[in-house]
Amino acid sequence: MKPQALAVAVVLLASVTACGGNAAAGGDGATVTVTVGYQSRTINTVTAGTLLRSLGSFEKQLNALHDGHSYKVVWQDYATGAPITAQMTAGKIDIGSMGDFPLLINAARGKQLNRPTHLVSVTGYNLRGGLNTIVTAPDSPLASLTDLKGKKVSTSVGSAADGTLVRALQRAGIDPDKGIEKLNQQPAVGASALTAGSADALSQFVAWPGLLAYQGKAKALYDGAQLNLPTFHGVTAREDFAKKHPAVLEAFLKAQTEATDYLGAHPVTAAEKVADATGLPAEVVYLYNGAHGIATFDPAVKPQLVAALKQDVAILKAAKLTGDIDVDAFVDDHYVKQALGADYTRRLTATPAPAAAEVWPKGADKTLQLPSPAALLSHVKRHRDTVRAAYVADATTGTPWFADKAVWVADGTKLLPFVAPATARAYVDGHGGARVVTYAEALERAS
């Protein structure tokens, strides 16, 4: 059998197994099969997917139930949230993870098809919206959102990245329906289109913008954190499954919490694990999931995230992807509250750690935190051959970015990094004497 055919056969076998397994979950046998849909390369879901799977935490929690059943977990990996929703509403996936906009579509489809689902926990989030970024080609003359007027912009309609694009264009006074030529493409297709020059810009979710920037195939045009509106990823479960197997869902949420705590305690090792499983560079994984990464991980369903979800409904309605959605009915945090007990309140009120300047030395299992961007530049200047990656936080939005891909501004003795040229220009315009400098010049200026 050819490799391609073999791969298809394996996927089909997994689907058949999942269908049979969910029948077993109905209680007609001693073995309960739980099917989990996840997105390995959407790395802000790793605590409910890639990292969770690699740690084996869910299986351990299920084995500890001692309820007379044996359990089998079937993991199904997808590129986006849409097929997970399709499989959930067909009764073939029990628990899934996806971004905020796909979660809303999940809610709408579940209600429409009488297969209701519920948001039961959160994976990774950014309270300002930094998980989504608009990028252009490295040599593109485009420098701000207004430059996108009349241009071809690739995104995935119905995704959080599309929501960022729509909102950003509206704020820039551009009609998102008529002011640009929107290309509705999967992330990988859009990335190829940008590289080939058939798209002028790409609006996508983690980890595509960071990956393309790291590879030298793109540069940031717009930092989603400029919207100052939370974006997040979360876990959704079928209502019928949750009601029939509440202990299983609670076991999953306990396992997710274990994976979350592991990520917090071992951020570099966790990045390496996710990199091994996905093929993504560990440096890119750490940009988003690191100790001071773009994403913060916690299973608690924060009120700010629910409020943002309600605002997202209007974007999907305008795109005619959903009608009205009862977000309050969709959110059900009682399972995660039961799973975490008294610790849930602490997690609910916890605030994200502030972004920091970090250097990842080659061969090290820990990063080095520096007191300022200038101090980081000075360190990199002295240790050029031993730095694996260097991260700095945007001076206005706080979004972490690769130091050598950032837009640098010299303001007197200060050296300030920015994700996008427009935010750097806004700072320069407001500070007399400040000017944009190259990364090489910033390094030379560092003492």
C-alpha positions in Angstrom: 0.0 0.0 0.0 1.3 3.5 -0.9 2.1 5.8 2.0 -0.7 8.2 1.1 -3.3 5.3 0.9 -2.0 3.9 4.2 -2.5 7.2 5.9 -6.0 7.5 4.6 -6.7 4.0 5.8 -5.4 4.8 9.2 -7.7 7.9 9.5 -10.7 5.9 8.3 -10.0 3.1 10.8 -9.8 5.7 13.6 -13.2 7.1 12.5 -14.7 3.6 12.5 -13.2 2.9 15.9 -14.6 6.2 17.2 -18.1 5.4 16.0 -18.0 2.0 17.6 -16.4 3.4 20.7 -19.1 6.0 21.2 -21.7 3.3 20.9 -19.9 1.6 23.7 -20.0 4.8 25.7 -23.7 4.3 25.7 -23.2 1.7 28.4 -23.9 -1.6 26.6 -20.5 -2.9 27.7 -17.8 -2.7 30.3 -15.5 -0.7 28.0 -16.2 3.0 27.6 -14.5 4.7 24.6 -14.0 8.4 24.9 -13.2 10.3 21.6 -11.3 13.5 21.9 -11.0 15.9 18.9 -8.1 18.3 19.1 -5.9 20.5 16.9 -2.2 19.6 17.4 -0.9 22.7 15.5 -3.3 25.1 17.1 -0.9 25.2 20.0 -3.1 27.3 22.4 -5.2 24.1 22.9 -2.2 21.9 23.9 -3.4 21.5 27.5 -6.5 19.8 26.1 -4.8 18.1 23.2 -1.1 17.7 22.2 0.5 18.1 25.6 -2.3 16.4 27.5 -2.0 13.4 25.1 1.8 13.2 25.4 1.6 13.3 29.3 -1.0 10.5 29.4 -2.8 12.5 32.1 -6.3 11.8 30.9 -5.8 8.0 30.8 -4.4 8.1 34.3 -7.4 10.0 35.6 -9.8 7.5 34.0 -7.9 4.5 35.4 -8.2 6.1 38.8 -12.0 6.2 38.7 -12.4 2.5 39.7 -16.1 2.5 38.8 -16.2 -1.0 37.2 -15.5 0.3 33.7 -12.4 0.1 31.6 -11.7 3.1 29.4 -10.2 3.7 26.0 -9.3 7.1 24.7 -9.3 7.8 20.9 -7.5 11.0 19.9 -8.5 12.6 16.6 -6.3 15.4 15.2 -7.7 18.1 13.0 -6.4 21.3 11.3 -9.4 23.4 12.4 -12.4 23.4 14.7 -15.0 23.0 11.9 -14.6 19.2 11.4 -14.5 18.7 15.2 -17.9 20.4 15.4 -19.2 18.2 12.5 -18.1 15.1 14.3 -19.5 16.2 17.6 -22.9 17.0 16.2 -22.8 13.5 14.5 -22.2 12.0 17.9 -18.7 10.8 17.0 -16.6 13.1 19.1 -17.3 13.6 22.8 -14.9 16.3 23.8 -13.2 18.9 21.5 -11.0 22.0 21.7 -11.1 25.0 19.4 -10.9 28.8 19.3 -13.5 31.3 20.4 -15.2 31.9 17.0 -15.4 28.1 16.2 -16.8 27.6 19.7 -19.7 29.8 18.9 -20.3 27.9 15.6 -20.1 24.7 17.7 -22.8 26.1 19.9 -25.0 27.2 17.0 -24.7 23.9 15.1 -25.3 21.9 18.2 -28.5 23.7 19.0 -29.6 23.6 15.3 -29.1 19.8 15.0 -30.5 19.1 18.5 -27.0 17.9 19.6 -26.3 20.7 22.2 -22.7 21.3 23.3 -21.3 23.4 26.1 -18.1 25.3 26.7 -16.7 23.6 29.8 -13.2 25.1 30.2 -10.6 27.4 28.7 -7.1 26.4 27.4 -5.0 29.4 26.3 -6.1 33.1 26.2 -4.9 36.6 25.7 -6.9 39.4 27.3 -5.9 41.9 24.7 -6.3 39.8 21.6 -2.7 39.0 20.9 -3.3 35.5 19.7 -4.2 36.7 16.2 -1.9 38.7 13.9 -2.0 40.1 10.3 1.2 39.6 8.4 2.6 40.6 5.0 5.5 39.4 2.9 9.0 40.3 4.2 9.6 42.7 1.4 6.1 44.1 1.2 5.7 47.9 1.1 2.5 47.7 3.1 3.0 49.4 6.5 -0.4 49.9 8.0 -4.0 48.6 7.8 -5.0 51.5 5.5 -2.6 50.1 3.0 -4.7 47.0 2.7 -7.5 48.9 0.9 -8.1 47.1 -2.4 -5.6 44.3 -1.6 -6.0 40.6 -1.4 -6.1 39.4 2.2 -6.2 35.7 3.1 -8.0 34.5 6.2 -10.2 31.6 7.3 -13.8 32.9 7.4 -15.5 32.0 10.7 -12.2 31.9 12.6 -11.0 34.3 15.3 -8.4 35.5 12.8 -11.2 36.6 10.5 -12.8 38.4 13.5 -9.6 40.3 14.1 -9.4 41.3 10.5 -13.0 42.5 10.3 -12.7 44.5 13.5 -9.3 45.9 12.6 -10.5 47.1 9.2 -13.6 48.6 10.6 -11.5 50.6 13.1 -9.3 51.8 10.2 -12.4 53.0 8.3 -12.3 50.2 5.7 -15.4 48.2 4.8 -14.3 44.5 5.5 -16.7 43.3 2.8 -16.0 45.8 0.0 -12.7 47.5 0.9 -10.5 44.4 0.4 -10.6 41.2 -1.6 -11.0 38.6 1.1 -9.6 35.1 0.2 -11.3 32.4 2.4 -8.5 29.9 2.8 -7.2 27.4 5.3 -4.1 28.6 7.2 -1.6 26.5 5.2 -3.2 27.5 1.9 -3.1 31.2 3.0 0.5 30.9 4.0 1.4 29.5 0.6 -0.6 32.2 -1.1 1.3 34.9 0.8 4.7 33.3 -0.1 3.7 33.0 -3.7 2.5 36.6 -3.9 -1.1 35.7 -4.7 -2.2 37.2 -1.4 -1.0 40.6 -0.1 -1.5 39.9 3.5 -2.6 37.0 5.8 -4.7 37.2 8.9 -4.4 34.1 11.0 -4.4 32.6 14.4 -1.6 31.0 16.4 0.9 29.6 15.5 0.9 30.7 11.8 2.0 34.3 12.1 4.8 33.5 14.5 5.9 30.5 12.4 6.0 32.5 9.2 7.9 35.4 10.9 10.4 32.9 12.4 11.0 31.3 9.0 11.6 34.7 7.4 8.5 34.3 5.2 6.4 37.2 6.7 6.5 40.3 8.9 3.8 41.6 11.2 1.5 44.3 9.9 -1.0 44.4 12.7 -0.9 43.1 16.3 -4.3 41.7 17.3 -3.7 43.1 20.8 -4.3 46.6 19.5 -8.0 45.7 19.6 -7.8 45.2 23.4 -10.5 42.5 23.2 -9.8 39.0 24.7 -9.3 36.0 22.4 -9.1 32.5 23.7 -9.4 28.8 23.0 -11.6 26.4 25.0 -13.0 22.9 25.5 -16.5 22.0 24.4 -18.4 18.8 25.3 -21.5 17.2 24.0 -24.3 17.7 26.5 -25.6 14.1 26.3 -22.1 12.7 26.9 -21.5 15.0 29.8 -24.8 14.1 31.5 -24.2 10.4 30.9 -20.6 10.4 31.9 -20.0 13.3 34.3 -17.1 11.6 36.0 -15.4 11.1 32.7 -15.7 14.8 31.8 -14.4 15.8 35.3 -11.5 13.4 34.8 -10.7 15.1 31.6 -10.8 18.5 33.2 -8.6 17.4 36.1 -6.1 16.0 33.5 -6.3 19.3 31.6 -5.4 21.1 34.8 -2.5 18.8 35.4 -1.2 19.6 31.8 -1.7 23.3 32.5 0.3 23.1 35.7 3.0 21.1 33.9 3.2 23.7 31.2 3.6 26.4 33.9 6.3 24.5 35.8 8.2 23.2 32.7 7.6 25.7 29.9 10.7 24.9 27.9 10.3 21.1 28.2 6.6 21.5 27.3 7.5 23.5 24.2 9.9 20.8 23.2 7.2 18.1 23.7 4.7 20.0 21.6 7.4 20.7 18.9 8.2 17.0 18.7 4.5 16.1 18.3 3.6 18.8 15.7 6.8 19.5 13.8 6.6 23.1 14.7 9.9 24.8 15.8 10.1 24.8 19.6 11.1 28.5 19.4 7.7 29.3 17.8 5.8 27.1 20.4 7.6 29.0 23.2 6.7 32.4 21.7 3.0 31.6 22.3 3.1 29.0 25.2 6.2 30.1 27.1 6.5 31.4 30.6 5.9 34.9 29.4 4.3 33.9 26.1 1.5 35.5 24.1 -1.0 33.0 25.7 -1.9 32.4 29.3 -3.2 29.0 30.2 -5.9 28.3 32.8 -9.0 26.1 32.7 -11.1 28.7 34.6 -13.9 30.3 32.5 -13.2 34.0 33.2 -16.1 36.5 32.9 -13.9 38.7 30.6 -13.8 35.8 28.1 -17.5 35.1 28.3 -18.1 38.8 27.7 -15.8 38.8 24.7 -17.6 35.7 23.3 -20.9 37.6 23.4 -19.3 40.4 21.3 -18.1 37.9 18.8 -21.6 36.8 17.9 -22.2 40.0 15.9 -19.3 39.2 13.6 -20.5 35.7 12.8 -24.1 36.9 12.3 -22.8 39.6 9.9 -21.0 36.9 7.9 -24.2 34.9 7.9 -22.5 32.0 9.6 -24.8 31.8 12.6 -28.0 33.4 13.9 -28.4 34.5 17.5 -26.5 32.5 20.1 -27.4 32.2 23.7 -23.8 32.4 25.1 -25.0 32.1 28.7 -26.7 28.8 27.9 -23.7 27.5 26.0 -21.3 28.2 28.9 -21.4 25.5 31.6 -18.5 25.8 34.1 -20.0 23.6 36.8 -18.0 20.5 35.6 -14.7 22.3 35.9 -15.7 23.8 39.2 -16.4 20.3 40.5 -13.1 19.0 39.1 -11.0 21.8 40.7 -13.0 22.3 43.9 -11.8 25.2 46.1 -8.8 25.9 43.7 -11.2 27.1 41.1 -11.8 30.5 42.7 -8.1 31.2 42.9 -7.6 30.4 39.2 -10.6 32.4 38.2 -9.2 35.6 39.8 -5.6 35.0 38.8 -4.0 37.6 36.5 -1.6 36.8 33.6 2.1 37.3 34.3 3.4 40.4 32.6 5.4 39.9 29.5 9.2 40.0 29.8 12.4 40.0 27.9 13.7 36.5 27.6 16.6 34.7 26.1 16.6 31.0 25.4 20.3 29.9 25.4 21.3 27.0 23.2 21.3 23.7 25.0 19.5 25.1 28.0 16.3 23.8 29.6 15.5 27.2 31.1 15.3 30.7 29.7 17.0 33.7 31.0 14.8 36.7 32.0 16.3 40.2 31.4 15.2 43.4 33.1 14.6 45.3 29.9 14.7 45.1 26.1 17.9 47.0 26.1 19.4 44.6 28.6 18.3 41.7 26.3 20.0 43.4 23.3 23.2 43.8 25.3 23.1 40.1 26.3 22.5 39.0 22.7 25.3 41.3 21.5 27.7 39.6 23.9 26.5 36.0 23.3 25.5 36.0 19.6 26.6 32.4 19.0 24.9 30.9 22.0 21.4 32.4 21.8 18.8 30.0 20.5 15.9 32.6 20.6 15.3 36.0 22.1 11.8 37.4 22.9 10.7 40.9 23.7 7.3 42.5 24.5 5.7 45.2 22.4 6.2 48.5 24.3 2.5 49.4 24.0 0.5 46.2 23.7 2.7 43.9 25.7 2.6 41.2 23.0 5.8 39.1 22.9 7.6 38.8 19.6 11.0 37.6 18.4 13.6 40.3 19.1 15.1 40.0 15.6 11.7 40.3 14.0 10.5 43.3 16.0 10.4 46.9 14.9 12.8 48.8 17.1 12.7 52.4 18.1 15.5 54.4 19.7 14.2 57.1 22.0 17.3 58.8 23.6 19.0 56.0 25.5 15.9 53.8 25.5 15.5 51.0 22.9 11.9 49.9 22.5 10.4 47.0 20.6 7.1 46.8 18.7 5.4 44.0 16.9 4.1 46.1 14.0 5.3 49.2 12.1 2.1 51.1 12.8 2.5 50.9 16.6 6.2 51.9 16.3 5.3 54.8 14.1 2.6 55.9 16.6 5.2 56.0 19.4 7.6 57.9 17.2 5.0 60.5 16.3 4.3 61.1 20.0 7.9 61.3 21.2 10.1 64.0 19.7 13.5 62.7 18.7 12.5 59.0 18.7 13.1 57.1 15.5 12.8 53.7 14.0 16.1 51.8 13.8 17.1 48.4 12.4 17.7 45.4 14.6 21.4 45.5 13.8 21.5 49.2 14.8 19.6 48.5 18.0 22.2 45.8 18.9 25.0 48.2 18.2 23.4 50.9 20.4 23.0 48.4 23.3 25.7 49.0 25.9 
